[in-house]
Amino acid sequence: MNKDMIITVVLVVLVLISVVQAVQLNTIKSKISAGSVSVSQPTSTQQTQQQAPIQNTPTMVGGC
C-alpha cells in the first residue's frame, strides 16, 4: 500500500468515528431535553471516597 492510500484510509476511519460521536451526542442531547435522563446527588459514602485521597496527600512534595 502506498502512502496516499494509508492516509485516505486513516481519514475515512476518523470521519466515521466523528459521525458516530455526533450521532451519540445528538441522542444524549435529545434525551436530556425530553427529560428522560435523571440526575441524582452522590451519596455520603461516594463523597467520602472522593474526598479521602485529597485529605491523605502530603502537605509538602519534593522539589528543588
N, C-alpha and C positions, 0 to 999 in steps of 0.2 A: 504494500500500500504506500502510496506516495504521501507527501506532507499535506497537500491540499485536501486529500480525501480524509485524512485523520482530523484535520481542523474542521471540516464540514460535519463529520460525524459528531465531534465534540459539541459543536454549536447546536446541532439538531437536538442532542440529548439535553443540553442546557435550556433550550427553548421549551422542550416538552416538560421538563421539571418546573419551569416557571409557570407554564399553563396549568399544570396540576395544582400548584400552590395558589394560583389566582382563583381557581375553582373552589378550593378548600376555604380560602379566605372569604369568598363570597357566600359560601354556605354558612360559615360561622357568623358572618355579619347578618345574614337573614334570620338565623335562629335567635340571635341576640335581639334584633328589632322586633321579632314576633313574640318575645318573652318566654320562649321555651327553654332558656338556659337560666338556671338559678344560681345565685351566688350565696355562699354560706361563710359565716365567720369561722376562723380557726378555733379549735377547742383549746382549753387551757394547757393540755399536755402537748399539743402541737406548738404552742407559743413557747413553752418551757424548753422544748427540744431545740427550737430555733435560737433561743437566747443563750442556752447553755454554752455553746462553743465561744461566744463572744465574751462571756464572763470568765472563761478559763484561759484567755490569752495572756501572755506575759505583758507587763507594763513597759518593759524595755527590750528592744530587739537589737541583736548585734549589728554593728556597723563599723564605720571607720574609727 
